[in-house]
Amino acid sequence: MIDAPAPVDPHQDRQQNRRLTPDEHESARRILETTRAEMNGVAAGDRELLFALRRYILNRLIHDERGTPMQRRKLKQKKAAEQTGQCAICGNPLPKRNSVLDRMVAVDGYTEANTRLLCPECDESVQTERKFS
């Protein structure tokens, strides 16, 4: 009789987040300079308007990557139900507050297939393993 292979974590060989090449970095810097110039032009010296424009653009860029807080909250609720209130790694009960919606592959976003709910302790271990903390 042949032993069945041990289960493999499909996300085990994750690479760190991609870094920009020098040319890409320069392109990003130009985009940022252009955006700043446009905001300054729209604000026309109005500091409060410039502040509001920066905040608006910052928040929309964050939502592009992470989704809105409401979208993440709904996904956390769905994951908690799917995982029967247990951490996806250790199986311990998730805390009422501060459980973490973990993207297994960051670039793939906050989707049902790419996320799991972790207790803070397991999240800290995962972030350390990924060299993010």
C-alpha positions in Angstrom: 0.0 0.0 0.0 1.3 3.5 -1.0 1.0 6.3 1.5 -1.0 9.3 0.4 1.2 12.4 -0.1 1.0 14.9 2.7 -1.3 17.8 2.0 0.4 20.8 0.4 -0.3 24.4 1.1 -0.8 25.9 -2.4 0.4 29.3 -1.0 3.5 27.9 0.7 5.9 29.1 -2.0 4.7 32.7 -2.0 7.1 35.3 -3.3 7.4 38.6 -1.6 5.6 41.5 -3.2 7.2 42.6 -6.5 9.6 45.5 -6.4 9.7 48.2 -9.1 12.6 48.2 -11.5 14.5 51.5 -11.7 12.7 52.4 -14.9 9.3 51.6 -13.4 10.2 53.6 -10.3 11.0 56.6 -12.5 7.6 56.1 -14.3 5.8 56.0 -10.9 7.6 59.1 -9.8 6.5 61.0 -12.9 2.9 59.9 -12.4 3.1 61.2 -8.8 4.6 64.5 -9.9 1.8 64.9 -12.6 -0.9 64.1 -10.0 0.5 66.5 -7.5 0.7 69.3 -10.2 -2.9 68.6 -11.2 -4.1 68.7 -7.6 -2.2 72.0 -7.0 -3.8 73.4 -10.1 -7.3 72.5 -9.0 -6.7 73.7 -5.5 -5.3 77.1 -6.8 -3.7 77.9 -3.4 -6.6 76.7 -1.3 -4.8 74.6 1.3 -8.1 73.0 2.6 -9.1 72.0 -0.9 -5.6 70.5 -1.5 -5.9 68.5 1.7 -9.3 67.2 0.7 -8.1 66.3 -2.7 -5.1 64.3 -1.3 -7.4 62.5 1.2 -9.9 61.6 -1.5 -7.3 60.3 -3.9 -5.4 58.4 -1.2 -8.6 56.7 0.0 -9.7 55.7 -3.6 -6.2 54.2 -4.3 -6.5 52.2 -1.0 -9.9 51.0 -2.0 -8.5 49.9 -5.4 -6.2 47.6 -3.6 -8.1 46.6 -0.5 -11.8 47.2 -1.4 -14.0 49.3 0.8 -14.2 48.8 4.6 -17.8 47.5 4.1 -16.7 45.0 1.5 -14.0 43.7 3.8 -16.4 43.6 6.8 -18.8 41.5 4.8 -16.0 39.2 3.6 -14.8 38.7 7.2 -18.3 37.8 8.3 -18.6 35.3 5.5 -15.2 33.8 6.3 -16.1 33.5 10.0 -19.2 31.6 9.1 -17.3 29.3 6.6 -14.6 28.6 9.2 -17.2 28.1 11.9 -15.6 30.8 14.0 -12.2 29.1 14.0 -8.8 30.4 13.0 -7.8 28.9 9.6 -4.4 27.9 10.9 -4.6 26.8 14.5 -8.3 26.1 14.7 -8.7 28.0 17.9 -11.8 30.2 18.3 -11.5 33.5 16.6 -11.6 36.5 19.0 -14.8 38.7 18.8 -12.5 41.6 17.7 -9.2 41.9 15.9 -9.3 38.7 13.8 -7.4 39.3 10.6 -8.5 38.8 7.0 -5.4 37.4 5.4 -4.7 37.6 1.7 -2.8 34.5 0.8 -1.5 36.1 -2.4 -1.5 39.9 -1.8 -1.8 40.9 -5.5 -4.9 38.7 -5.9 -6.8 41.0 -3.6 -9.5 40.4 -1.0 -11.6 37.7 -2.7 -13.4 34.7 -1.1 -10.9 32.3 -2.7 -7.8 34.3 -1.7 -8.6 35.0 1.9 -8.8 33.3 5.2 -9.6 34.6 8.7 -6.8 34.3 11.3 -6.4 34.9 15.0 -3.9 37.7 15.8 -1.2 35.3 17.0 -1.3 33.2 13.8 -1.4 36.4 11.6 1.7 37.7 13.4 3.5 34.3 12.7 2.4 34.5 9.0 3.6 38.1 8.6 6.9 37.2 10.2 7.3 34.1 7.9 6.6 36.4 4.9 9.1 38.9 6.3 6.4 41.6 6.4 6.9 42.4 10.1 
